[in-house]
Structure formats: structure tokens, C-alpha cells
Amino acid sequence: MAWIKRNVAILYGVGYSKGFINGFLTWYLSLRLYDWGLAVFAVVRLAAQVLDSVANLAGGYLADRIGRKPTLIITDVVYISSILCLLKPELLPLAVLLFYVADGLPTSASFVMRIESVPENWRGKIISIGPALSYASYAAGSFALGLVAASHGHTWAVYVILAISAAGLAARFLLIETARRASASTSLSYLRELKTVFTSRIYGRVLAVMTLLGISFAISPFIAPFLKEVVGMSEREIAMFFTLYNLVPIPISLALGHLVDKYRESIPRLMAALLLADFPFTALFALLSPAAPIFAYAMLGSVSLASIYRAALNIYVSDVFKTHRGLLVALNAVLTANLPGVATPLVAALWAALGPTPAILLVAAARLAAAAALLASYGKRSTGPPT
């Protein structure tokens, strides 16, 4: 039991510290990169998300091949490298690229190590802690590091981030490896497994839903520029917005484990209902906030719902896809978390051609299509292949 407590404490402790940092960097990097122009913004974000996707798949392979712990240590080295680049303004694009590589690499190793570190009957509740801590850390980091940057300059904020990151790297060395055996998988077998998943009818519908969700999430990096350029918020107000953006979903995230356990046989329908309820919040944000900034906070309703259906989808996929968990969790991350960046040029093109409000509405409408697909495809909970 001691090693279980150690792993859980380290994984969530380091995860909280990363969230604290990323709560600031997610909007700060978007603003700084947007200052380079919309074209550069779109191209760098596209490249970053392509690298993030590749890193997710590479991280899944490494998690199965060399172990969860070494993969997490490699991740933190890349992460610290990205922070160091922020000390040189001319290296901002490189910092963004490395940041997204470091974001993708640990997805599988971290998730799989968490579920392997606890008994099966604890997994839903242990996983539900993650979103709550993540939102809390993002909120705290957005506020605290935003305040440091506004009061003492961006360089001081970077120094604080470096200190926190170094402490997290040191803590990784204290983890206990959870891989029970050396993986016999090879690069070739890994590619064959990818082919099986993408060509199987069993997985086809859920992969289509992930893709639609990923496209709809492409509006996320444009929220900060929208608040600044369209709504007219200052950077201090944007920092406060993202503090609330990450605080509001916490109570809902804490209920996730119970909801997933209670409605385990109806997760697709639960997610469909949440997706249908999501769009009106986004519409209020896009249509009314330019005239009345208070409606910008309608987006808090959207992110509150997302705190449930994104995590529920991850748990559902992990439950259905029994084999090669590292690979399959990575695929889930690629399609729902990395695909949005690949779709960034689409949003940028719509933004330039139609204006910010129509661009956000059109892309967010993909969530309605995803909900319709879920409702049409799942009468009962689908099951994966036998394991």
C-alpha cells in the first residue's frame, strides 16, 4: 500500500504543479503568439498540434516499451527545455512547439500509471480526482502567475515556472514503475494495432465522435484573442476570466466518478445530452459578449459540461478497448485534444473570412453533429473485442 500512496501522491502532485503552470501558459502563449500575426499564429499552432499528436503516439509506445516512469522523466526534460526558450523572445515559436511535445508525451504513461497504481474498484473515483485537481491548478496558476507577470514582468513568471518544473522532475525519480512485464510489442506490431483500430467497425463510430469533438475544440486557442480583440478585455481581466474558467467546473468534476459508475451502461447517451446542452453556452459567448462583456462568462457553462463528457469518454474508451491501453489512450488524446490544433488553420481562415463570431459558431456546431452521432449509434453500451 505504501507504494500505491507514493505513486498517487507524486502523480497528482506533479500533475497539479503542471496544471498550475499551464493555467497561465495556455492563454499567455496564445496571446504572445497572436502578437506575431494571425498567419504565424495558425501555422505554429498547426505544427505544434501535429507534433503533439506524434508525441502522444510516441508516448503510448514508450509507455508500453520502456515503462511509465522513464517516459514521464523524458517528458519533464522536454518541458523544462520549452520553458527555458521563453527567456528569449525570438525563441517563442520553438517554446510553443516544445511545450506541445511535452504535453503529448506523458498522456498515456500518466493515465495508465494512475489506473495501474490502484485496485480496479477505485479506478473511477481516482480518475475523477484528476479533472478536479486540474481545474483547480489551472485556476490558481492563471491567477497567481498572471499576477506575477503583471506586477513584476514576464521574466519573473518564467523563473517561478522553472523552479516548479525542476521540483516536479526530481519527484518523478521517486515513482515506482507499474508495468508488470516488459512489453513484447514492436514498432511493426504497434502500427498493425493502429491499423486494426482505424479499420474496425467496432471502433468506427466512437472514433468518428472523437474526431468531431476534436474539431469543435479548435475554438479553444482563440478564446483569449477573442476576449482581447473582440470583447476588449485587458490581460489582467483575461487572467481572471481563465481563473474562473478553471474554478467553475471543479464541483462537477468531483462528481464524475459517481456519475460514470452510476450510468456506466449509458455513458454515450449521457455525453450526447451534455453535448446538446453545451452549444447554447457557446452561442451566448460568441453572439452577445462583444456587446455585453458579461456574456463572455457563458463559456463557463460550456467548460463545466466539458469537464464531464471529455473525461467520461476517456474512461469509456479505456473500458471498452481492453488491449494496448497505452496506445488507445494515446489515440483518444490525439483525436480529442490534438486534432483541435490541426484544425486551427480552418478556424483562422473562417475568422479572417467571416469574422470571429461566425467562426466560433460554425466550428462549435460540430458538437451537435457529435451528439447526433452518439444518439443514433448507441442504443446500448458498445463492447470492444474480447481480450
Helices and strands as residue ranges (DSSP letters): H 2-34, H 38-65, H 68-85, G 89-91, H 92-104, H 107-116, G 120-122, H 123-152, H 154-172, H 187-199, H 201-216, G 217-222, H 223-225, I 226-231, H 235-247, H 250-254, H 256-262, G 264-266, H 267-288, G 293-298, H 299-320, H 325-333, I 334-338, H 339-342, H 344-354, H 356-364, H 366-377
